[in-house]
């Protein structure tokens, strides 16, 4: 990990969800801080960030501002505000939270799942929730 971080610099380094499968995420968080990782994306070790909110809260408390904890994993636009309040995270990975199904219009592809398209209104809802919790002004 140290070699990868060195190669990535000066870019920001995010540890992406692997922390969700380690036996002790708080110990792993301490090690990532020592390595100089900038942010950790986590669902708190659960299928969704809402389900892992207690662990996310513990991670935010342990981080003490030394590393950003980004909540991710089935975050919904409707649940973003509550997730921010209960966990203390200041960053949300919006992935599927900001997507809506969009038909491709090709009948030959009907057997396949619909395409996803980012919905700007959902993104704005999440951005507003984060800004309001972080003390900023809504966009």
N, CA, C and O atoms as a MOPAC input file, in Angstrom:
PM7 MOZYME 1SCF
protein

 N      0.82000 1    -1.18100 1     0.00000 1
 C      0.00000 1     0.00000 1     0.00000 1
 C      0.87100 1     1.25500 1     0.00000 1
 O      0.57500 1     2.22500 1    -0.69800 1
 N      1.94800 1     1.22800 1     0.78900 1
 C      2.84500 1     2.37900 1     0.83500 1
 C      3.43800 1     2.67700 1    -0.54700 1
 O      3.57100 1     3.84000 1    -0.93000 1
 N      3.79200 1     1.63100 1    -1.28700 1
 C      4.33700 1     1.82500 1    -2.63200 1
 C      3.29500 1     2.43000 1    -3.56000 1
 O      3.60800 1     3.32000 1    -4.35100 1
 N      2.05600 1     1.95200 1    -3.46900 1
 C      0.99000 1     2.48800 1    -4.31900 1
 C      0.72200 1     3.95400 1    -4.00500 1
 O      0.51700 1     4.76300 1    -4.91000 1
 N      0.72500 1     4.29000 1    -2.72800 1
 C      0.50200 1     5.67700 1    -2.32500 1
 C      1.61200 1     6.57000 1    -2.87700 1
 O      1.35200 1     7.65400 1    -3.39800 1
 N      2.84100 1     6.10000 1    -2.75500 1
 C      3.97200 1     6.87800 1    -3.26700 1
 C      3.85600 1     7.09900 1    -4.77100 1
 O      4.13000 1     8.19300 1    -5.26600 1
 N      3.45100 1     6.06800 1    -5.49000 1
 C      3.29500 1     6.18700 1    -6.93700 1
 C      2.13600 1     7.11000 1    -7.32100 1
 O      2.18100 1     7.77300 1    -8.35700 1
 N      1.10400 1     7.15100 1    -6.48500 1
 C     -0.08300 1     7.94600 1    -6.78500 1
 C      0.11300 1     9.43700 1    -6.54200 1
 O     -0.56600 1    10.26000 1    -7.15500 1
 N      1.03100 1     9.78800 1    -5.65900 1
 C      1.20500 1    11.19600 1    -5.30500 1
 C      1.67500 1    11.99300 1    -6.49800 1
 O      2.50900 1    11.50500 1    -7.26100 1
 N      1.17700 1    13.19400 1    -6.68900 1
 C      0.49600 1    14.06400 1    -5.74300 1
 C     -1.03100 1    13.89900 1    -5.72000 1
 O     -1.72000 1    14.71600 1    -5.11000 1
 N     -1.56500 1    12.87600 1    -6.36100 1
 C     -3.01200 1    12.66900 1    -6.36000 1
 C     -3.49700 1    12.25000 1    -4.97700 1
 O     -2.73600 1    11.71100 1    -4.17400 1
 N     -4.75800 1    12.50400 1    -4.71700 1
 C     -5.39500 1    12.07600 1    -3.48600 1
 C     -5.59100 1    10.55700 1    -3.52600 1
 O     -5.84800 1     9.99100 1    -4.58900 1
 N     -5.47000 1     9.90000 1    -2.37000 1
 C     -5.59200 1     8.44600 1    -2.30700 1
 C     -6.81000 1     8.06900 1    -1.47000 1
 O     -6.95100 1     8.48200 1    -0.31900 1
 N     -7.68200 1     7.27600 1    -2.08000 1
 C     -8.86700 1     6.76000 1    -1.38900 1
 C     -8.75600 1     5.24700 1    -1.28900 1
 O     -8.49300 1     4.56700 1    -2.28000 1
 N     -8.95900 1     4.73000 1    -0.09000 1
 C     -8.98600 1     3.28600 1     0.14500 1
 C    -10.43600 1     2.86200 1    -0.05200 1
 O    -11.30800 1     3.25500 1     0.72300 1
 N    -10.69600 1     2.07300 1    -1.06900 1
 C    -12.03800 1     1.83200 1    -1.57700 1
 C    -12.65300 1     0.53200 1    -1.08100 1
 O    -12.39600 1    -0.52300 1    -1.66100 1
 N    -13.44600 1     0.57900 1    -0.04000 1
 C    -14.29400 1    -0.48400 1     0.50200 1
 C    -13.58000 1    -1.74400 1     0.99200 1
 O    -14.23200 1    -2.60500 1     1.58300 1
 N    -12.29700 1    -1.88900 1     0.77900 1
 C    -11.60600 1    -3.08100 1     1.27900 1
 C    -11.62100 1    -3.11200 1     2.80600 1
 O    -11.52200 1    -4.18200 1     3.40600 1
 N    -11.74300 1    -1.96900 1     3.42200 1
 C    -11.79100 1    -1.91400 1     4.88500 1
 C    -13.03900 1    -2.63100 1     5.41200 1
 O    -13.08200 1    -3.02500 1     6.57800 1
 N    -14.03500 1    -2.79700 1     4.57100 1
 C    -15.28600 1    -3.44500 1     4.97900 1
 C    -15.15700 1    -4.95500 1     5.16500 1
 O    -16.08400 1    -5.60000 1     5.65400 1
 N    -14.03600 1    -5.51100 1     4.78500 1
 C    -13.87300 1    -6.97000 1     4.91800 1
 C    -12.72800 1    -7.36200 1     5.85200 1
 O    -12.37000 1    -8.53700 1     5.92800 1
 N    -12.15700 1    -6.40100 1     6.55300 1
 C    -11.09200 1    -6.72700 1     7.49900 1
 C    -11.69500 1    -7.03900 1     8.86500 1
 O    -12.77400 1    -6.54200 1     9.18900 1
 N    -11.01000 1    -7.85800 1     9.67500 1
 C    -11.56200 1    -8.22200 1    10.98800 1
 C    -11.72700 1    -7.03600 1    11.94200 1
 O    -12.67600 1    -7.00500 1    12.72500 1
 N    -10.80900 1    -6.05500 1    11.88400 1
 C    -10.87300 1    -4.91700 1    12.79500 1
 C    -10.72000 1    -3.62000 1    11.99600 1
 O     -9.60300 1    -3.14700 1    11.78500 1
 N    -11.84300 1    -3.04700 1    11.55200 1
 C    -11.75500 1    -1.84800 1    10.70600 1
 C    -11.12500 1    -0.64600 1    11.40900 1
 O    -10.51000 1     0.19000 1    10.74600 1
 N    -11.26000 1    -0.53800 1    12.71900 1
 C    -10.66800 1     0.60500 1    13.41500 1
 C     -9.14700 1     0.48800 1    13.45200 1
 O     -8.44200 1     1.48800 1    13.30800 1
 N     -8.64300 1    -0.72100 1    13.64400 1
 C     -7.20400 1    -0.93700 1    13.58200 1
 C     -6.69700 1    -0.65900 1    12.16400 1
 O     -5.65600 1    -0.02800 1    11.98100 1
 N     -7.43500 1    -1.13000 1    11.17700 1
 C     -7.05100 1    -0.88500 1     9.77900 1
 C     -7.06600 1     0.61400 1     9.48200 1
 O     -6.20500 1     1.11300 1     8.75800 1
 N     -8.03500 1     1.32400 1    10.03300 1
 C     -8.11300 1     2.77000 1     9.83600 1
 C     -6.85800 1     3.44900 1    10.39200 1
 O     -6.28800 1     4.32900 1     9.74700 1
 N     -6.43700 1     3.04400 1    11.57300 1
 C     -5.20600 1     3.59800 1    12.15600 1
 C     -4.01500 1     3.37200 1    11.23300 1
 O     -3.18600 1     4.26300 1    11.05100 1
 N     -3.93300 1     2.20200 1    10.66200 1
 C     -2.81200 1     1.88300 1     9.75400 1
 C     -2.88400 1     2.72000 1     8.48200 1
 O     -1.85600 1     3.16600 1     7.97300 1
 N     -4.09300 1     2.93500 1     7.96900 1
 C     -4.24600 1     3.75900 1     6.76800 1
 C     -3.86300 1     5.20500 1     7.04700 1
 O     -3.27300 1     5.86900 1     6.19400 1
 N     -4.19300 1     5.69200 1     8.22800 1
 C     -3.79100 1     7.04400 1     8.61900 1
 C     -2.27000 1     7.13700 1     8.65300 1
 O     -1.69500 1     8.10200 1     8.14900 1
 N     -1.62000 1     6.14600 1     9.24100 1
 C     -0.15400 1     6.12200 1     9.31200 1
 C      0.46500 1     6.11800 1     7.91400 1
 O      1.51300 1     6.72400 1     7.69200 1
 N     -0.18600 1     5.43700 1     6.98000 1
 C      0.32100 1     5.36200 1     5.60800 1
 C      0.08700 1     6.64900 1     4.81800 1
 O      0.68900 1     6.84400 1     3.76200 1
 N     -0.77100 1     7.51900 1     5.31600 1
 C     -1.04200 1     8.77900 1     4.62900 1
 C     -2.19700 1     8.73700 1     3.65500 1
 O     -2.30200 1     9.60400 1     2.78800 1
 N     -3.07500 1     7.74100 1     3.77900 1
 C     -4.26800 1     7.67900 1     2.92600 1
 C     -5.13600 1     8.89500 1     3.24700 1
 O     -5.25200 1     9.28600 1     4.40900 1
 N     -5.74300 1     9.49200 1     2.22500 1
 C     -6.53800 1    10.70700 1     2.40100 1
 C     -7.98500 1    10.43500 1     2.79400 1
 O     -8.60300 1    11.22100 1     3.51200 1
 N     -8.51900 1     9.31000 1     2.31500 1
 C     -9.94000 1     9.03900 1     2.54900 1
 C    -10.19200 1     7.54500 1     2.47700 1
 O     -9.48400 1     6.80500 1     1.79300 1
 N    -11.22100 1     7.11800 1     3.20300 1
 C    -11.65100 1     5.72200 1     3.19000 1
 C    -13.11700 1     5.69200 1     2.78900 1
 O    -13.94700 1     6.37100 1     3.39400 1
 N    -13.42900 1     4.91500 1     1.78400 1
 C    -14.81200 1     4.68500 1     1.38000 1
 C    -15.28100 1     3.41800 1     2.06900 1
 O    -14.64300 1     2.37200 1     1.95400 1
 N    -16.40600 1     3.50700 1     2.79400 1
 C    -16.85800 1     2.35300 1     3.57000 1
 C    -18.37200 1     2.34100 1     3.71600 1
 O    -19.03200 1     3.38000 1     3.70300 1
 N    -18.89200 1     1.14200 1     3.85400 1
 C    -20.30000 1     0.96000 1     4.21100 1
 C    -20.39900 1     0.51000 1     5.66300 1
 O    -21.45400 1     0.06000 1     6.10900 1
 N    -19.30500 1     0.63200 1     6.39300 1
 C    -19.29600 1     0.17000 1     7.77200 1
 C    -19.32100 1    -1.34200 1     7.88400 1
 O    -19.75200 1    -1.89000 1     8.89800 1
 N    -18.85700 1    -2.01500 1     6.84000 1
 C    -18.79000 1    -3.47000 1     6.85600 1
 C    -20.11100 1    -4.16700 1     6.62500 1
 O    -20.21400 1    -5.37900 1     6.81300 1
 N    -21.10600 1    -3.43200 1     6.22800 1
 C    -22.43800 1    -3.98600 1     6.00100 1
 C    -22.82400 1    -3.79700 1     4.53300 1
 O    -22.15300 1    -3.06300 1     3.80700 1
 N    -23.90800 1    -4.45800 1     4.08700 1
 C    -24.32200 1    -4.28800 1     2.69000 1
 C    -24.67000 1    -2.84400 1     2.32300 1
 O    -24.50600 1    -2.43700 1     1.17300 1
 N    -25.14800 1    -2.07400 1     3.29700 1
 C    -25.46100 1    -0.66800 1     3.02300 1
 C    -24.85300 1     0.20500 1     4.10800 1
 O    -24.62400 1    -0.24700 1     5.23000 1
 N    -24.59400 1     1.46500 1     3.76100 1
 C    -24.04500 1     2.40600 1     4.73400 1
 C    -25.02300 1     2.63800 1     5.88200 1
 O    -24.60100 1     2.83000 1     7.02200 1
 N    -26.31300 1     2.62200 1     5.59700 1
 C    -27.30500 1     2.79800 1     6.66500 1
 C    -27.19100 1     1.66600 1     7.68800 1
 O    -27.25400 1     1.90600 1     8.89400 1
 N    -27.02500 1     0.44700 1     7.20800 1
 C    -26.87900 1    -0.69400 1     8.11300 1
 C    -25.56200 1    -0.64200 1     8.88300 1
 O    -25.48200 1    -1.12800 1    10.01100 1
 N    -24.54600 1    -0.06400 1     8.28600 1
 C    -23.23700 1     0.02400 1     8.92700 1
 C    -22.98800 1     1.35000 1     9.62400 1
 O    -21.84300 1     1.69700 1     9.91500 1
 N    -24.05600 1     2.09300 1     9.89300 1
 C    -23.89500 1     3.44800 1    10.42400 1
 C    -23.16500 1     3.48600 1    11.77400 1
 O    -22.41800 1     4.42900 1    12.03200 1
 N    -23.36400 1     2.49000 1    12.63000 1
 C    -22.67200 1     2.50300 1    13.92500 1
 C    -21.15600 1     2.38300 1    13.72200 1
 O    -20.38600 1     3.07300 1    14.38900 1
 N    -20.73700 1     1.52400 1    12.82100 1
 C    -19.31100 1     1.38600 1    12.54200 1
 C    -18.76900 1     2.64000 1    11.87300 1
 O    -17.66400 1     3.08500 1    12.18400 1
 N    -19.54200 1     3.21000 1    10.95400 1
 C    -19.10900 1     4.45800 1    10.31500 1
 C    -18.92000 1     5.55300 1    11.35900 1
 O    -17.95500 1     6.31500 1    11.28900 1
 N    -19.82500 1     5.63800 1    12.32000 1
 C    -19.70400 1     6.62800 1    13.39800 1
 C    -18.41800 1     6.39000 1    14.18700 1
 O    -17.70100 1     7.33800 1    14.50700 1
 N    -18.12500 1     5.13100 1    14.49800 1
 C    -16.89200 1     4.80000 1    15.21500 1
 C    -15.66100 1     5.17800 1    14.39500 1
 O    -14.66300 1     5.64700 1    14.94300 1
 N    -15.73600 1     4.97300 1    13.09400 1
 C    -14.60900 1     5.32000 1    12.22500 1
 C    -14.39700 1     6.83600 1    12.19300 1
 O    -13.26300 1     7.30900 1    12.26400 1
 N    -15.49500 1     7.59500 1    12.08600 1
 C    -15.38800 1     9.05700 1    12.07400 1
 C    -14.77900 1     9.53900 1    13.39000 1
 O    -13.89400 1    10.39400 1    13.39600 1
 N    -15.25700 1     8.98700 1    14.49500 1
 C    -14.71900 1     9.37600 1    15.80500 1
 C    -13.24400 1     9.03700 1    15.91400 1
 O    -12.45200 1     9.85100 1    16.39000 1
 N    -12.86700 1     7.84000 1    15.47500 1
 C    -11.47400 1     7.39500 1    15.55100 1
 C    -10.59000 1     8.23900 1    14.64300 1
 O     -9.45500 1     8.55700 1    14.99500 1
 N    -11.11200 1     8.60200 1    13.47700 1
 C    -10.33300 1     9.37600 1    12.51200 1
 C     -9.97300 1    10.75200 1    13.06100 1
 O     -8.88600 1    11.26200 1    12.79100 1
 N    -10.87000 1    11.34800 1    13.82000 1
 C    -10.58500 1    12.64600 1    14.41900 1
 C    -10.10900 1    13.69500 1    13.43300 1
 O     -9.28900 1    14.54500 1    13.77900 1
 N    -10.61600 1    13.64500 1    12.20400 1
 C    -10.23300 1    14.62100 1    11.19800 1
 C     -8.90400 1    14.33900 1    10.51700 1
 O     -8.47800 1    15.11400 1     9.66100 1
 N     -8.23800 1    13.24600 1    10.87900 1
 C     -6.94300 1    12.91800 1    10.26900 1
 C     -7.09400 1    12.26900 1     8.90300 1
 O     -6.15000 1    12.25200 1     8.11300 1
 N     -8.27200 1    11.73700 1     8.62100 1
 C     -8.57200 1    11.07500 1     7.35700 1
 C    -10.07000 1    11.23300 1     7.14700 1
 O    -10.83700 1    11.20300 1     8.11000 1
 N    -10.49000 1    11.40000 1     5.90900 1
 C    -11.91600 1    11.53100 1     5.61300 1
 C    -12.55900 1    10.15500 1     5.53500 1
 O    -11.99800 1     9.22500 1     4.95400 1
 N    -13.73400 1    10.03900 1     6.12300 1
 C    -14.52200 1     8.81700 1     6.01100 1
 C    -15.68000 1     9.12900 1     5.07200 1
 O    -16.50600 1     9.99700 1     5.35600 1
 N    -15.73100 1     8.41700 1     3.95800 1
 C    -16.77800 1     8.60700 1     2.96200 1
 C    -17.73800 1     7.42900 1     3.04200 1
 O    -17.33500 1     6.28100 1     2.85700 1
 N    -19.00200 1     7.71000 1     3.31700 1
 C    -20.01100 1     6.65700 1     3.38500 1
 C    -20.43300 1     6.27200 1     1.97600 1
 O    -20.69300 1     7.13700 1     1.13900 1
 N    -20.49800 1     4.98300 1     1.72100 1
 C    -20.93100 1     4.49400 1     0.42700 1
 C    -21.54500 1     3.12000 1     0.58200 1
 O    -21.20100 1     2.37500 1     1.50000 1
 N    -22.43300 1     2.79500 1    -0.29500 1
 C    -23.10200 1     1.50300 1    -0.25600 1
 C    -24.59100 1     1.69400 1    -0.10300 1
 O    -25.10400 1     1.83300 1     1.00700 1
 N    -25.27600 1     1.70100 1    -1.22500 1
 C    -26.73400 1     1.82600 1    -1.26200 1
 C    -27.24200 1     3.08300 1    -0.55200 1
 O    -28.30300 1     3.06200 1     0.07100 1
 N    -26.49500 1     4.15600 1    -0.64700 1
 C    -26.94800 1     5.42200 1    -0.07700 1
 C    -28.04500 1     5.96600 1    -0.98100 1
 O    -27.87000 1     6.05000 1    -2.19700 1
 N    -29.16700 1     6.33300 1    -0.39300 1
 C    -30.25600 1     6.90400 1    -1.18200 1
 C    -30.30400 1     8.41200 1    -0.96600 1
 O    -29.86500 1     8.91100 1     0.07100 1
 N    -30.82800 1     9.12400 1    -1.92900 1
 C    -30.97300 1    10.57200 1    -1.79100 1
 C    -31.84400 1    10.89000 1    -0.58600 1
 O    -31.57800 1    11.85100 1     0.13500 1
 N    -32.87200 1    10.09900 1    -0.36200 1
 C    -33.76600 1    10.32400 1     0.77400 1
 C    -33.09300 1    10.04100 1     2.11100 1
 O    -33.44400 1    10.65500 1     3.11800 1
 N    -32.13600 1     9.12800 1     2.13700 1
 C    -31.49800 1     8.74400 1     3.39000 1
 C    -30.17600 1     9.44100 1     3.67500 1
 O    -29.58000 1     9.22400 1     4.73000 1
 N    -29.70500 1    10.27900 1     2.74800 1
 C    -28.39400 1    10.90700 1     2.90400 1
 C    -28.33100 1    11.80100 1     4.13600 1
 O    -27.35400 1    11.75200 1     4.88200 1
 N    -29.34900 1    12.60700 1     4.35700 1
 C    -29.32800 1    13.52200 1     5.49300 1
 C    -29.25300 1    12.76100 1     6.81000 1
 O    -28.45700 1    13.10700 1     7.68300 1
 N    -30.06400 1    11.74300 1     6.95600 1
 C    -30.05200 1    10.94600 1     8.19000 1
 C    -28.70400 1    10.25300 1     8.37800 1
 O    -28.17500 1    10.20600 1     9.48900 1
 N    -28.15300 1     9.71800 1     7.29600 1
 C    -26.85400 1     9.05100 1     7.37000 1
 C    -25.77500 1    10.02300 1     7.84400 1
 O    -24.93800 1     9.67000 1     8.67500 1
 N    -25.79600 1    11.21900 1     7.32700 1
 C    -24.81600 1    12.23400 1     7.71900 1
 C    -24.98200 1    12.58800 1     9.19500 1
 O    -23.99800 1    12.70300 1     9.92500 1
 N    -26.22000 1    12.75900 1     9.62800 1
 C    -26.48500 1    13.09900 1    11.03300 1
 C    -26.03400 1    12.00000 1    11.98100 1
 O    -25.42700 1    12.28300 1    13.01400 1
 N    -26.32500 1    10.75500 1    11.64300 1
 C    -26.03000 1     9.65900 1    12.57600 1
 C    -24.56400 1     9.23600 1    12.57200 1
 O    -24.06800 1     8.73500 1    13.58100 1
 N    -23.87000 1     9.42700 1    11.46700 1
 C    -22.48900 1     8.94600 1    11.38500 1
 C    -21.44500 1    10.04800 1    11.54600 1
 O    -20.32400 1     9.78000 1    11.98000 1
 N    -21.80000 1    11.27100 1    11.20300 1
 C    -20.83200 1    12.35700 1    11.23500 1
 C    -19.96600 1    12.44600 1     9.99000 1
 O    -19.05600 1    13.27300 1     9.93500 1
 N    -20.22800 1    11.60600 1     8.97900 1
 C    -19.44800 1    11.69400 1     7.73800 1
 C    -19.71700 1    13.03100 1     7.07100 1
 O    -20.79200 1    13.61200 1     7.21300 1
 N    -18.72800 1    13.49900 1     6.35100 1
 C    -18.87700 1    14.75400 1     5.60900 1
 C    -18.79100 1    14.51400 1     4.11200 1
 O    -18.86400 1    15.44800 1     3.31300 1
 N    -18.63200 1    13.23900 1     3.74000 1
 C    -18.55800 1    12.87200 1     2.33100 1
 C    -19.43000 1    11.64700 1     2.09400 1
 O    -19.48000 1    10.73100 1     2.91400 1
 N    -20.11300 1    11.65100 1     0.95700 1
 C    -20.99700 1    10.55700 1     0.56000 1
 C    -20.60900 1    10.13100 1    -0.84500 1
 O    -20.41500 1    10.96900 1    -1.72600 1
 N    -20.49500 1     8.83100 1    -1.05100 1
 C    -20.28800 1     8.29700 1    -2.40100 1
 C    -21.67700 1     8.10700 1    -3.00200 1
 O    -22.45700 1     7.28600 1    -2.51900 1
 N    -21.98400 1     8.85700 1    -4.04400 1
 C    -23.35600 1     8.85500 1    -4.53400 1
 C    -23.67600 1     7.76000 1    -5.53200 1
 O    -24.85500 1     7.46200 1    -5.72300 1
 N    -22.71800 1     7.15700 1    -6.16700 1
 C    -22.96500 1     6.04800 1    -7.08800 1
 C    -24.41000 1     5.82600 1    -7.46800 1
 O    -25.00100 1     6.62500 1    -8.19600 1
 N    -24.98000 1     4.73700 1    -6.97500 1
 C    -26.35100 1     4.38000 1    -7.32100 1
 C    -27.37900 1     5.33500 1    -6.72800 1
 O    -28.51900 1     5.36800 1    -7.19000 1
 N    -27.00000 1     6.11900 1    -5.70900 1
 C    -27.93600 1     7.05300 1    -5.09900 1
 C    -28.35300 1     8.14700 1    -6.06500 1
 O    -29.42400 1     8.73700 1    -5.91700 1
 N    -27.51800 1     8.42000 1    -7.05000 1
 C    -27.81200 1     9.49900 1    -7.98200 1
 C    -28.13400 1     8.97400 1    -9.37200 1
 O    -28.05400 1     9.71300 1   -10.35300 1
 N    -28.49300 1     7.71600 1    -9.45600 1
 C    -28.77600 1     7.11800 1   -10.75900 1
 C    -30.25100 1     6.76200 1   -10.87200 1
 O    -30.92000 1     6.46400 1    -9.88300 1
 N    -30.71800 1     6.80100 1   -12.06300 1
 C    -32.07100 1     6.34800 1   -12.33900 1
 C    -32.00800 1     5.50500 1   -13.60700 1
 O    -31.12900 1     5.69300 1   -14.44800 1
 N    -32.92900 1     4.59400 1   -13.73100 1
 C    -32.95100 1     3.73100 1   -14.91700 1
 C    -33.31000 1     4.56800 1   -16.13800 1
 O    -34.14800 1     5.46700 1   -16.06900 1
 N    -32.68000 1     4.26500 1   -17.22400 1
 C    -32.95000 1     4.95300 1   -18.48200 1
 C    -32.99000 1     3.90900 1   -19.58900 1
 O    -32.00000 1     3.21800 1   -19.83500 1
 N    -34.11000 1     3.79700 1   -20.24300 1
 C    -34.23000 1     2.83900 1   -21.34500 1
 C    -33.32800 1     3.27300 1   -22.49200 1
 O    -33.19500 1     4.46300 1   -22.77900 1
 N    -32.71900 1     2.30300 1   -23.13400 1
 C    -31.81600 1     2.63800 1   -24.22800 1
 C    -32.56600 1     2.83300 1   -25.53800 1
 O    -32.03300 1     3.42700 1   -26.47500 1
 N    -33.79500 1     2.33900 1   -25.61200 1
 C    -34.59900 1     2.54100 1   -26.81200 1
 C    -34.37000 1     1.51400 1   -27.90500 1
 O    -35.01500 1     1.57900 1   -28.95100 1
 N    -33.47900 1     0.58100 1   -27.69000 1
 C    -33.18700 1    -0.43400 1   -28.69500 1
 C    -33.91400 1    -1.72400 1   -28.31900 1
 O    -33.53200 1    -2.37200 1   -27.34400 1
 N    -34.96900 1    -2.12200 1   -29.07600 1
 C    -35.72100 1    -3.34200 1   -28.73300 1
 C    -34.85400 1    -4.59100 1   -28.69000 1
 O    -35.19000 1    -5.54400 1   -27.98700 1
 N    -33.74600 1    -4.61100 1   -29.42400 1
 C    -32.86300 1    -5.76700 1   -29.42900 1
 C    -32.17600 1    -5.95100 1   -28.07400 1
 O    -31.68400 1    -7.03800 1   -27.77100 1
 N    -32.14100 1    -4.88900 1   -27.25800 1
 C    -31.45900 1    -4.96300 1   -25.97000 1
 C    -32.43200 1    -5.08100 1   -24.79700 1
 O    -32.03300 1    -4.88200 1   -23.64900 1
 N    -33.69300 1    -5.39900 1   -25.06300 1
 C    -34.68600 1    -5.48700 1   -23.99500 1
 C    -34.36900 1    -6.57300 1   -22.97000 1
 O    -34.81100 1    -6.48200 1   -21.82400 1
 N    -33.62300 1    -7.58400 1   -23.35600 1
 C    -33.28900 1    -8.66700 1   -22.42300 1
 C    -32.23900 1    -8.23900 1   -21.40800 1
 O    -32.03600 1    -8.91500 1   -20.39900 1
 N    -31.57100 1    -7.12100 1   -21.67100 1
 C    -30.53500 1    -6.63700 1   -20.77300 1
 C    -31.11500 1    -5.64300 1   -19.77300 1
 O    -32.14600 1    -5.02500 1   -20.03900 1
 N    -30.45800 1    -5.48800 1   -18.62500 1
 C    -30.92700 1    -4.48100 1   -17.65900 1
 C    -30.87800 1    -3.09100 1   -18.27200 1
 O    -30.06400 1    -2.83500 1   -19.15900 1
 N    -31.74000 1    -2.18900 1   -17.81000 1
 C    -31.71900 1    -0.83000 1   -18.36600 1
 C    -30.42400 1    -0.11100 1   -17.99600 1
 O    -29.78500 1    -0.42500 1   -16.99200 1
 N    -30.06100 1     0.84000 1   -18.81400 1
 C    -28.89200 1     1.66900 1   -18.53400 1
 C    -29.19700 1     2.55200 1   -17.34400 1
 O    -30.35500 1     2.87300 1   -17.07800 1
 N    -28.16800 1     2.93800 1   -16.63600 1
 C    -28.32800 1     3.91200 1   -15.55800 1
 C    -27.85300 1     5.26500 1   -16.05900 1
 O    -26.90800 1     5.36300 1   -16.84200 1
 N    -28.51800 1     6.28500 1   -15.59800 1
 C    -28.14000 1     7.64200 1   -15.96700 1
 C    -28.12600 1     8.47600 1   -14.69200 1
 O    -29.02700 1     8.36500 1   -13.86100 1
 N    -27.11400 1     9.30000 1   -14.54100 1
 C    -27.04500 1    10.16100 1   -13.36800 1
 C    -28.16500 1    11.18800 1   -13.43700 1
 O    -28.39000 1    11.81700 1   -14.47100 1
 N    -28.86200 1    11.34600 1   -12.31900 1
 C    -29.96700 1    12.29200 1   -12.21600 1
 C    -29.46700 1    13.50800 1   -11.44100 1
 O    -29.18700 1    13.41000 1   -10.24600 1
 N    -29.35300 1    14.64300 1   -12.10700 1
 C    -28.80000 1    15.85100 1   -11.49700 1
 C    -29.59300 1    16.28600 1   -10.26800 1
 O    -29.01800 1    16.82500 1    -9.32300 1
 N    -30.89700 1    16.06000 1   -10.26900 1
 C    -31.70900 1    16.45100 1    -9.10100 1
 C    -31.34000 1    15.61200 1    -7.87200 1
 O    -31.28700 1    16.13000 1    -6.75700 1
 N    -31.08700 1    14.32800 1    -8.07800 1
 C    -30.67000 1    13.48000 1    -6.96000 1
 C    -29.29600 1    13.89600 1    -6.44200 1
 O    -29.06300 1    13.90700 1    -5.23400 1
 N    -28.40100 1    14.23200 1    -7.34400 1
 C    -27.08300 1    14.69900 1    -6.93400 1
 C    -27.23200 1    15.97600 1    -6.10600 1
 O    -26.59400 1    16.11600 1    -5.06300 1
 N    -28.07000 1    16.90700 1    -6.56600 1
 C    -28.26300 1    18.16600 1    -5.85100 1
 C    -28.84800 1    17.93600 1    -4.46000 1
 O    -28.46000 1    18.61900 1    -3.51200 1
 N    -29.77200 1    16.98700 1    -4.32100 1
 C    -30.35700 1    16.66300 1    -3.01900 1
 C    -29.27200 1    16.20200 1    -2.05200 1
 O    -29.25200 1    16.61500 1    -0.89200 1
 N    -28.38100 1    15.35400 1    -2.52500 1
 C    -27.30800 1    14.83100 1    -1.67600 1
 C    -26.29600 1    15.93100 1    -1.34400 1
 O    -25.85300 1    16.04500 1    -0.20100 1
 N    -25.93500 1    16.73300 1    -2.33900 1
 C    -25.00100 1    17.83600 1    -2.09400 1
 C    -25.58600 1    18.78800 1    -1.05300 1
 O    -24.87800 1    19.22400 1    -0.14500 1
 N    -26.85100 1    19.10700 1    -1.17800 1
 C    -27.49500 1    19.99500 1    -0.20400 1
 C    -27.46300 1    19.39400 1     1.19800 1
 O    -27.20900 1    20.10800 1     2.16800 1
 N    -27.71600 1    18.09700 1     1.31400 1
 C    -27.69100 1    17.44100 1     2.62600 1
 C    -26.30500 1    17.52700 1     3.24300 1
 O    -26.17200 1    17.82100 1     4.43100 1
 N    -25.26900 1    17.27500 1     2.44600 1
 C    -23.90100 1    17.33200 1     2.95300 1
 C    -23.54700 1    18.75800 1     3.35000 1
 O    -22.98700 1    18.97600 1     4.42400 1
 N    -23.85700 1    19.71700 1     2.51500 1
 C    -23.53700 1    21.12000 1     2.82800 1
 C    -24.26700 1    21.59500 1     4.07600 1
 O    -23.68000 1    22.27900 1     4.91400 1
 N    -25.52400 1    21.24400 1     4.20500 1
 C    -26.29900 1    21.67700 1     5.36800 1
 C    -25.71700 1    21.08900 1     6.65600 1
 O    -25.66600 1    21.78100 1     7.67300 1
 N    -25.28400 1    19.84800 1     6.63300 1
 C    -24.70700 1    19.21200 1     7.81300 1
 C    -23.32100 1    19.74100 1     8.10800 1
 O    -22.90600 1    19.79700 1     9.26500 1
 N    -22.59400 1    20.13600 1     7.05200 1
 C    -21.22400 1    20.61300 1     7.24000 1
 C    -21.18900 1    22.09600 1     7.57600 1
 O    -20.11400 1    22.65800 1     7.78200 1
 N    -22.35600 1    22.73700 1     7.63200 1
 C    -22.40500 1    24.14200 1     8.00000 1
 C    -22.26000 1    25.09900 1     6.83100 1
 O    -22.15800 1    26.31000 1     7.02800 1
 N    -22.25000 1    24.56300 1     5.61100 1
 C    -22.15900 1    25.43400 1     4.43700 1
 C    -23.53500 1    25.85700 1     3.98700 1
 O    -24.54100 1    25.50800 1     4.60400 1
 N    -23.57200 1    26.60300 1     2.91900 1
 C    -24.86900 1    27.02300 1     2.40100 1
 C    -25.26100 1    26.12400 1     1.25800 1
 O    -24.40400 1    25.71100 1     0.47700 1
 N    -26.55700 1    25.80300 1     1.13700 1
 C    -26.99900 1    24.93100 1     0.04800 1
 C    -26.76400 1    25.59300 1    -1.30300 1
 O    -26.81100 1    26.81700 1    -1.42700 1
 N    -26.51200 1    24.77100 1    -2.30500 1
 C    -26.28300 1    25.28800 1    -3.66000 1
 C    -27.59000 1    25.69200 1    -4.29800 1
 O    -27.60400 1    26.15100 1    -5.44000 1

